Amino acid sequence: MQLKQGDMWSAYPDSDLFLVTTNSTVRKDGALVMGRGIALEAKTRYPDLPFAAGAWLRAAGLTGGDYGILLPYPNMDHPEHRVGMFQVKRHWGDQASLDLIRLSVTTLSQLVAEDGYENVHLNFPGIGNGKLQYEHVLPLLSELPPQVTVWTR
């Protein structure tokens, strides 16, 4: 894993997987709640993203549950989109969960090994609206492979 500071979106054009931290709360209209931080930025750039993610979670029966990683934003009309979800909490209003971050790290590490992702970018999970301390999350991230860059601002 590499740590980098700056605007994560600057790496988007060269990434083959771009992960934003999220939850598993799906609204009544079918959209995944993406109301803060980089999730809100992704929603603003790609307004149908929360609906695509919400539809997948509902179809899989994972609304309010654990998914770890949701790959990637499925939109055949825009194949350049490489946005996926890295779960840090179940309900959008909760504090981030170290157990969910651990699950997401493990799942991402397996995906990189199995699917050959070479240039993965992830915002530092759990420390913004997730309300966790950087020092508590960093040891979990150290298990990520070198193809993953974790960003802070």
C-alpha positions as CSV (number, residue, x, y, z in Angstrom):
1,M,0.0,0.0,0.0
2,Q,1.1,3.5,-0.8
3,L,0.0,6.6,1.1
4,K,-0.5,9.8,-0.8
5,Q,-1.8,13.3,0.1
6,G,-3.8,15.5,-2.2
7,D,-6.8,15.3,-4.6
8,M,-7.6,11.7,-5.2
9,W,-9.6,12.6,-8.3
10,S,-6.4,13.6,-10.0
11,A,-5.6,9.9,-10.2
12,Y,-8.9,8.9,-11.6
13,P,-7.9,9.0,-15.3
14,D,-5.1,6.6,-14.8
15,S,-6.8,4.2,-12.3
16,D,-8.2,0.9,-13.2
17,L,-10.2,0.8,-10.0
18,F,-11.3,3.9,-8.0
19,L,-12.9,3.2,-4.6
20,V,-15.0,5.5,-2.5
21,T,-16.0,4.7,1.1
22,T,-19.7,4.0,1.7
23,N,-22.3,2.3,3.7
24,S,-25.1,-0.2,3.0
25,T,-28.1,2.1,3.6
26,V,-30.5,2.2,0.6
27,R,-33.1,4.9,0.5
28,K,-36.8,4.3,-0.3
29,D,-36.1,5.5,-3.9
30,G,-33.5,2.8,-4.3
31,A,-30.4,4.9,-4.1
32,L,-27.4,4.1,-1.8
33,V,-26.9,7.0,0.7
34,M,-23.9,8.9,-0.5
35,G,-24.2,12.2,1.3
36,R,-20.7,13.2,2.5
37,G,-17.1,13.3,1.6
38,I,-15.8,11.5,-1.4
39,A,-19.0,9.5,-1.8
40,L,-20.9,12.8,-2.3
41,E,-18.3,13.9,-4.8
42,A,-18.7,10.6,-6.7
43,K,-22.5,11.0,-6.6
44,T,-22.2,14.6,-7.9
45,R,-20.0,13.5,-10.8
46,Y,-22.1,10.4,-11.6
47,P,-25.7,11.0,-10.5
48,D,-26.9,7.5,-11.4
49,L,-24.1,5.9,-9.3
50,P,-26.1,5.7,-6.0
51,F,-29.0,4.1,-7.9
52,A,-26.8,1.5,-9.6
53,A,-25.2,0.6,-6.3
54,G,-28.5,0.6,-4.5
55,A,-30.0,-1.8,-7.1
56,W,-27.1,-4.2,-6.7
57,L,-27.4,-4.2,-2.9
58,R,-31.1,-4.8,-3.0
59,A,-30.8,-7.6,-5.6
60,A,-28.1,-9.3,-3.5
61,G,-30.1,-8.9,-0.3
62,L,-27.4,-6.8,1.3
63,T,-29.3,-3.6,2.2
64,G,-28.0,-2.8,5.7
65,G,-25.6,-5.7,5.5
66,D,-22.0,-6.4,4.8
67,Y,-20.6,-6.4,1.3
68,G,-17.0,-5.2,1.7
69,I,-16.3,-4.1,-1.9
70,L,-18.9,-3.4,-4.6
71,L,-17.3,-3.5,-8.0
72,P,-17.3,-1.3,-10.2
73,Y,-20.0,1.1,-11.0
74,P,-21.8,-0.8,-13.8
75,N,-22.6,1.5,-16.6
76,M,-22.1,0.2,-20.1
77,D,-22.9,3.6,-21.6
78,H,-19.8,5.0,-19.8
79,P,-17.1,2.3,-19.8
80,E,-14.6,4.9,-18.5
81,H,-16.3,4.8,-15.1
82,R,-14.3,2.8,-12.7
83,V,-15.9,3.8,-9.4
84,G,-16.5,1.0,-6.8
85,M,-17.5,1.1,-3.2
86,F,-15.4,0.3,-0.1
87,Q,-17.7,-0.3,2.8
88,V,-16.9,1.3,6.2
89,K,-20.3,1.2,7.9
90,R,-23.8,-0.2,7.6
91,H,-26.0,2.8,8.4
92,W,-24.9,6.2,7.0
93,G,-25.2,7.9,10.4
94,D,-23.1,5.4,12.3
95,Q,-19.4,5.6,13.2
96,A,-17.2,3.6,10.8
97,S,-16.5,0.0,11.9
98,L,-13.0,-1.3,12.1
99,D,-14.5,-4.8,11.5
100,L,-16.1,-3.6,8.2
101,I,-12.9,-1.9,7.2
102,R,-11.0,-5.1,7.9
103,L,-13.5,-7.0,5.7
104,S,-13.2,-4.5,2.9
105,V,-9.3,-4.6,3.1
106,T,-9.4,-8.4,2.9
107,T,-11.8,-8.4,0.0
108,L,-9.8,-5.7,-1.9
109,S,-6.6,-7.6,-1.4
110,Q,-8.2,-10.7,-2.8
111,L,-9.6,-8.8,-5.8
112,V,-6.2,-7.3,-6.6
113,A,-4.5,-10.7,-6.4
114,E,-7.2,-12.5,-8.4
115,D,-8.3,-9.9,-11.0
116,G,-5.0,-8.2,-11.7
117,Y,-5.9,-4.6,-10.8
118,E,-2.6,-2.6,-11.1
119,N,-3.6,0.9,-10.2
120,V,-6.2,1.1,-7.4
121,H,-7.1,4.3,-5.5
122,L,-9.0,4.6,-2.2
123,N,-9.7,7.5,0.1
124,F,-8.5,6.9,3.6
125,P,-11.4,5.0,5.2
126,G,-13.3,5.8,8.3
127,I,-11.6,9.1,9.4
128,G,-13.9,11.7,8.0
129,N,-17.7,11.2,8.6
130,G,-16.7,7.8,10.0
131,K,-15.2,9.5,13.1
132,L,-12.4,7.0,13.6
133,Q,-8.8,8.0,14.4
134,Y,-6.2,7.7,11.7
135,E,-3.9,5.8,14.0
136,H,-6.5,3.1,14.6
137,V,-7.2,2.5,10.9
138,L,-3.7,2.7,9.5
139,P,-2.6,-0.8,10.8
140,L,-5.5,-2.4,8.9
141,L,-4.5,-0.7,5.7
142,S,-0.9,-1.9,5.9
143,E,-2.3,-5.3,4.7
144,L,-3.2,-3.8,1.3
145,P,-1.0,-4.7,-1.7
146,P,1.4,-2.2,-3.3
147,Q,-1.0,-1.7,-6.2
148,V,-3.3,0.3,-3.8
149,T,-2.8,4.0,-3.1
150,V,-4.7,5.4,-0.1
151,W,-5.3,9.1,-0.2
152,T,-5.7,11.8,2.5
153,R,-6.3,15.4,2.0
